[in-house]
Amino acid sequence: MNKSDIITQDHGGGGKLSYNLISEIILPSFDNPCLSKLDDGASLNIKGEKIAFSTDSYTVDPIFFPGGNIGDLSVNGTVNDISMCGAAPLYLSAALIIEEGFLISDLKKIAQSMSKAANKAGVKIVTGDTKVVPKGAADKIFINTAGIGFIPKNINISGHNAAPGDKIILSGTIADHGVTILTQRKGISFDTNLKSDSAALNKIVEKIVSVSNNIHTLRDPTRGGVSAVLNEIAIQSKIGIKIYEDKIPVKKEAAGICEMLGLDPLYIANEGKFIIFVVKQDADKILAEIKRDKLGQDAVIIGEAVLDHPGKVIMETKIGGTRIIDMPLGEQLPRIC
């Protein structure tokens, strides 16, 4: 049996293999107009109302890390997927798959962190499920969350809507979450103050959609990082993307660890950042609105959508050259969320 005949960890990395898995196996099996958009959540019309609906599963290792744990990560992640549709999240479900032998005290901590995160985001967990599997059949605990929310009638946000001339705004420093998880793995030791950027983004998104009706695309760069998201949008919208290396915000600690380990911050997961494609004339006021929020103080315009090289992402380097930012092939850091 060849490696190409089986699922590997790389298929879960948010890169080319993930994209191929979805486009070649999942999508043909369930294809419909809502799913085929391949956005962070589905945008549905139900009796005259626009609804966003999304689901996600969390298998992060370790389950506790600086800045959060698998519980608040699962709440924030689904709140953010709903928000990336331009919606105001309202209700979540939560399903827990727990390995036999898991500490009840740890389960209490996780449940409490989920409750705290939901309260902070202004959403309610209204239904759920628990399953317990035999020792060794899972790794401690896995969580699935799903959510719904209303999309304002004047909002039409999708990865298909980015257009040449759009400015691209990144809401803050990248790679914080992925590098933090990496530093907590067994056998790896770094003296660092980095912590996960896990946060609910719905309140800041609500602010910016009230400022402009000309936001074309919103996306949070989780698995696969900024590179995967920009490549997906370039393919969806059939545009080219140009970004500037000297505009990409990265904390010195994260950049140093990435350089030491041969990792590119553009390919590393984030859990509290988002990318916006917005018409040029609204970019500055959107940027100013983001910067007013503590989650967006490091926001910056990192590039623009262009007519050239459709479907590709090109970065102008600090020394004036250019290089292609390809979609990652597989998983640099497995089980990052």
C-alpha positions as CSV (number, residue, x, y, z in Angstrom):
1,M,0.0,0.0,0.0
2,N,1.4,3.4,-1.0
3,K,1.4,6.5,1.3
4,S,-0.9,8.1,-1.2
5,D,-3.6,5.5,-0.4
6,I,-3.9,6.4,3.2
7,I,-4.8,9.4,5.4
8,T,-1.7,11.0,7.0
9,Q,-1.3,13.8,9.6
10,D,-0.5,16.1,6.6
11,H,-4.1,15.8,5.4
12,G,-5.2,17.7,8.6
13,G,-2.7,20.6,8.2
14,G,-4.8,23.1,6.2
15,G,-2.5,23.0,3.2
16,K,-2.5,21.3,-0.2
17,L,-3.3,17.9,1.0
18,S,-6.2,19.2,3.1
19,Y,-7.5,21.2,0.2
20,N,-7.2,18.1,-2.1
21,L,-8.9,15.9,0.5
22,I,-11.9,18.3,0.7
23,S,-12.1,19.1,-3.1
24,E,-11.6,15.6,-4.4
25,I,-13.3,13.4,-1.8
26,I,-15.5,15.4,0.6
27,L,-17.0,18.0,-1.7
28,P,-18.0,15.5,-4.5
29,S,-19.8,13.4,-1.9
30,F,-21.9,16.2,-0.5
31,D,-21.8,18.9,-3.1
32,N,-24.3,21.7,-2.9
33,P,-24.2,25.5,-3.5
34,C,-23.7,26.3,0.2
35,L,-20.9,23.8,0.7
36,S,-19.1,24.5,-2.6
37,K,-18.2,28.0,-1.5
38,L,-15.7,26.5,0.9
39,D,-15.9,29.4,3.3
40,D,-15.4,29.2,7.1
41,G,-19.1,28.7,7.5
42,A,-22.2,28.2,5.4
43,S,-24.3,31.2,4.6
44,L,-28.0,30.1,4.5
45,N,-31.3,31.8,3.7
46,I,-34.0,30.6,6.0
47,K,-37.5,32.2,5.7
48,G,-36.0,35.6,4.7
49,E,-33.2,35.6,7.3
50,K,-29.5,35.1,6.5
51,I,-28.0,32.6,8.9
52,A,-24.3,31.6,9.3
53,F,-23.7,28.0,10.4
54,S,-20.3,26.4,11.1
55,T,-18.7,23.4,12.9
56,D,-15.2,22.5,13.9
57,S,-13.3,19.9,15.9
58,Y,-10.4,20.4,18.3
59,T,-7.6,17.9,19.0
60,V,-4.8,20.2,20.2
61,D,-1.9,18.7,22.0
62,P,-1.1,19.7,24.7
63,I,-4.7,20.5,25.9
64,F,-3.4,23.1,28.4
65,F,-1.1,25.8,27.1
66,P,-0.1,29.5,27.9
67,G,-3.0,31.7,26.9
68,G,-5.7,29.0,27.0
69,N,-6.7,25.4,26.7
70,I,-8.7,23.1,24.4
71,G,-12.0,24.4,25.9
72,D,-11.8,28.1,25.3
73,L,-10.0,27.4,22.0
74,S,-13.0,25.4,20.8
75,V,-15.5,28.2,21.7
76,N,-13.4,31.0,20.3
77,G,-12.7,29.0,17.1
78,T,-16.3,28.5,16.2
79,V,-17.3,32.0,17.2
80,N,-14.6,33.2,14.8
81,D,-15.8,31.0,12.0
82,I,-19.3,32.4,12.3
83,S,-17.8,35.9,12.5
84,M,-15.8,35.4,9.3
85,C,-19.2,35.2,7.5
86,G,-20.0,38.7,8.7
87,A,-22.5,37.2,11.2
88,A,-23.1,37.9,14.9
89,P,-22.8,34.5,16.6
90,L,-25.6,33.5,19.0
91,Y,-25.7,29.9,19.9
92,L,-23.2,27.0,20.1
93,S,-23.3,23.3,20.6
94,A,-20.5,21.3,22.2
95,A,-19.7,17.6,21.9
96,L,-16.9,16.0,24.0
97,I,-15.1,12.7,23.2
98,I,-13.3,11.7,26.4
99,E,-10.7,9.0,26.9
100,E,-11.3,6.6,29.8
101,G,-9.0,7.6,32.7
102,F,-9.2,11.4,32.0
103,L,-9.0,13.4,35.2
104,I,-12.4,14.8,36.3
105,S,-10.6,17.9,37.7
106,D,-9.2,18.6,34.2
107,L,-12.6,18.2,32.7
108,K,-14.0,20.7,35.2
109,K,-11.2,23.2,34.2
110,I,-12.1,22.8,30.5
111,A,-15.8,23.2,31.1
112,Q,-15.3,26.3,33.1
113,S,-13.0,27.8,30.5
114,M,-15.7,27.1,27.8
115,S,-18.3,28.8,29.9
116,K,-16.0,31.8,30.5
117,A,-15.2,32.1,26.8
118,A,-18.8,31.9,25.8
119,N,-19.8,34.5,28.3
120,K,-17.1,36.8,27.1
121,A,-18.1,36.4,23.5
122,G,-21.8,36.9,24.4
123,V,-22.9,33.5,23.1
124,K,-24.7,30.6,24.8
125,I,-23.9,26.9,24.6
126,V,-27.4,25.4,24.3
127,T,-26.9,21.8,23.4
128,G,-24.3,19.1,23.2
129,D,-23.2,15.5,23.7
130,T,-20.6,13.5,25.6
131,K,-19.0,10.2,24.7
132,V,-16.4,8.1,26.6
133,V,-14.1,5.8,24.6
134,P,-11.7,3.1,26.0
135,K,-8.2,4.0,27.1
136,G,-6.0,4.4,24.0
137,A,-9.0,5.0,21.6
138,A,-8.5,8.8,21.9
139,D,-5.9,11.2,23.3
140,K,-7.3,12.6,26.5
141,I,-10.2,14.7,25.0
142,F,-11.5,15.9,21.7
143,I,-14.1,18.7,21.3
144,N,-16.5,19.5,18.5
145,T,-18.3,22.8,18.5
146,A,-20.9,24.1,16.1
147,G,-22.5,27.5,16.0
148,I,-25.1,29.7,14.3
149,G,-25.7,33.5,14.0
150,F,-27.5,36.1,12.0
151,I,-25.9,37.8,9.0
152,P,-27.0,41.4,8.4
153,K,-29.0,41.8,5.2
154,N,-26.5,44.2,3.7
155,I,-23.5,41.9,4.3
156,N,-22.1,39.6,1.5
157,I,-18.8,38.3,2.6
158,S,-17.1,35.3,1.0
159,G,-13.7,34.0,-0.2
160,H,-15.2,34.3,-3.7
161,N,-15.7,38.1,-3.4
162,A,-12.2,39.4,-3.3
163,A,-11.5,41.8,-6.2
164,P,-8.5,43.4,-7.9
165,G,-7.7,46.7,-6.1
166,D,-8.8,45.4,-2.7
167,K,-6.5,46.2,0.2
168,I,-5.5,43.3,2.5
169,I,-5.5,44.0,6.2
170,L,-4.0,41.6,8.8
171,S,-5.3,42.3,12.3
172,G,-2.1,41.6,14.2
173,T,1.0,39.5,14.8
174,I,1.2,36.1,13.3
175,A,2.4,32.7,14.6
176,D,1.8,33.4,18.3
177,H,-0.5,30.4,18.8
178,G,1.4,27.8,16.7
179,V,4.8,28.7,18.3
180,T,3.3,28.7,21.8
181,I,1.9,25.2,21.3
182,L,5.3,24.1,19.8
183,T,7.1,25.3,22.9
184,Q,4.9,23.2,25.2
185,R,5.5,19.9,23.4
186,K,7.5,17.2,25.1
187,G,11.2,17.4,24.4
188,I,11.1,21.0,23.4
189,S,12.2,23.8,25.8
190,F,12.2,27.5,25.2
191,D,12.4,30.3,27.7
192,T,9.7,32.5,26.3
193,N,6.8,34.7,27.4
194,L,4.8,33.9,24.3
195,K,1.2,32.8,24.7
196,S,-1.6,31.7,22.4
197,D,-3.6,34.5,20.7
198,S,-6.8,32.5,21.2
199,A,-9.7,35.1,21.3
200,A,-13.2,35.6,20.1
201,L,-13.2,38.1,17.3
202,N,-17.0,38.7,16.9
203,K,-17.2,42.0,18.7
204,I,-14.4,43.6,16.6
205,V,-16.0,42.1,13.4
206,E,-19.3,43.6,14.4
207,K,-17.6,47.0,14.6
208,I,-15.9,46.9,11.2
209,V,-19.0,45.6,9.3
210,S,-20.9,48.6,10.8
211,V,-18.2,51.0,9.4
212,S,-18.2,49.6,5.8
213,N,-20.5,47.7,3.5
214,N,-17.5,47.1,1.2
215,I,-15.8,44.3,3.0
216,H,-15.5,41.5,0.4
217,T,-13.7,38.7,2.4
218,L,-12.9,37.8,6.0
219,R,-10.9,34.8,7.1
220,D,-9.1,33.7,10.2
221,P,-5.7,32.1,9.3
222,T,-5.8,29.1,11.5
223,R,-4.3,25.8,10.2
224,G,-1.8,26.5,7.4
225,G,-1.5,30.1,8.6
226,V,-1.6,33.2,6.4
227,S,-0.1,31.4,3.4
228,A,-2.9,28.8,3.2
229,V,-5.7,31.4,3.6
230,L,-4.3,33.8,1.0
231,N,-3.9,31.0,-1.5
232,E,-7.4,29.7,-0.9
233,I,-8.8,33.2,-1.5
234,A,-6.7,33.7,-4.6
235,I,-8.1,30.4,-6.0
236,Q,-11.7,31.1,-4.9
237,S,-11.8,34.6,-6.3
238,K,-9.5,34.0,-9.3
239,I,-7.3,36.9,-8.4
240,G,-3.6,37.5,-7.8
241,I,-2.3,38.6,-4.4
242,K,0.7,40.7,-3.6
243,I,2.0,41.1,-0.1
244,Y,5.0,42.8,1.4
245,E,7.4,41.0,3.7
246,D,8.3,44.1,5.7
247,K,4.7,44.7,6.5
248,I,4.0,41.3,8.1
249,P,3.9,41.7,11.9
250,V,5.7,39.0,13.9
251,K,6.8,39.2,17.5
252,K,10.6,39.0,17.9
253,E,10.3,35.8,20.1
254,A,8.1,34.0,17.6
255,A,10.4,35.1,14.7
256,G,13.5,33.9,16.6
257,I,12.0,30.5,17.4
258,C,10.9,30.1,13.8
259,E,14.3,31.0,12.5
260,M,16.0,28.6,14.9
261,L,13.7,25.7,13.8
262,G,13.6,26.5,10.1
263,L,9.9,27.4,10.2
264,D,8.1,30.2,8.3
265,P,5.7,32.3,10.4
266,L,3.4,32.7,7.3
267,Y,2.7,29.0,7.5
268,I,2.0,28.7,11.2
269,A,-1.5,28.7,12.8
270,N,-3.2,31.6,14.5
271,E,-6.3,31.6,16.7
272,G,-7.1,35.3,17.3
273,K,-6.3,37.0,14.1
274,F,-8.2,37.7,10.9
275,I,-7.5,38.9,7.3
276,I,-9.8,41.4,5.5
277,F,-10.1,42.2,1.8
278,V,-11.8,45.6,1.5
279,V,-12.1,48.2,-1.3
280,K,-9.2,50.6,-1.4
281,Q,-11.2,53.7,-0.4
282,D,-12.5,52.1,2.9
283,A,-9.2,50.5,3.9
284,D,-7.9,53.3,6.1
285,K,-11.1,53.7,8.1
286,I,-11.4,49.9,8.6
287,L,-7.8,49.8,9.8
288,A,-8.4,52.7,12.2
289,E,-11.5,50.9,13.6
290,I,-9.5,47.7,14.1
291,K,-6.7,49.5,15.9
292,R,-9.2,51.0,18.4
293,D,-9.7,47.4,19.8
294,K,-7.0,45.9,22.0
295,L,-7.1,42.8,19.7
296,G,-6.2,44.9,16.7
297,Q,-3.5,47.2,17.9
298,D,-0.9,45.7,15.7
299,A,-3.1,45.7,12.6
300,V,-1.5,46.6,9.3
301,I,-2.2,46.7,5.5
302,I,0.0,43.9,4.2
303,G,-0.8,43.9,0.5
304,E,-3.5,44.1,-2.2
305,A,-5.4,42.0,-4.7
306,V,-4.1,42.3,-8.3
307,L,-5.0,41.3,-11.8
308,D,-1.6,39.6,-12.4
309,H,-0.8,36.0,-11.6
310,P,-4.4,34.9,-10.8
311,G,-4.6,32.1,-8.2
312,K,-1.1,32.9,-6.9
313,V,0.3,34.8,-3.9
314,I,3.5,36.7,-4.5
315,M,5.6,38.4,-1.7
316,E,7.9,41.3,-2.2
317,T,10.9,40.6,0.0
318,K,12.7,43.0,2.3
319,I,15.6,43.1,-0.2
320,G,13.4,44.0,-3.1
321,G,13.0,40.6,-4.7
322,T,9.9,38.5,-5.1
323,R,9.0,34.9,-4.2
324,I,5.9,32.8,-4.5
325,I,4.1,32.0,-1.3
326,D,2.7,28.6,-2.1
327,M,0.0,26.8,-0.1
328,P,1.8,24.5,2.4
329,L,2.0,20.9,1.3
330,G,1.2,19.4,4.7
331,E,1.5,19.9,8.4
332,Q,4.5,21.9,9.9
333,L,3.0,21.5,13.4
334,P,0.5,18.7,13.8
335,R,-2.5,18.9,16.1
336,I,-2.2,22.7,16.5
337,C,-5.9,23.3,17.1
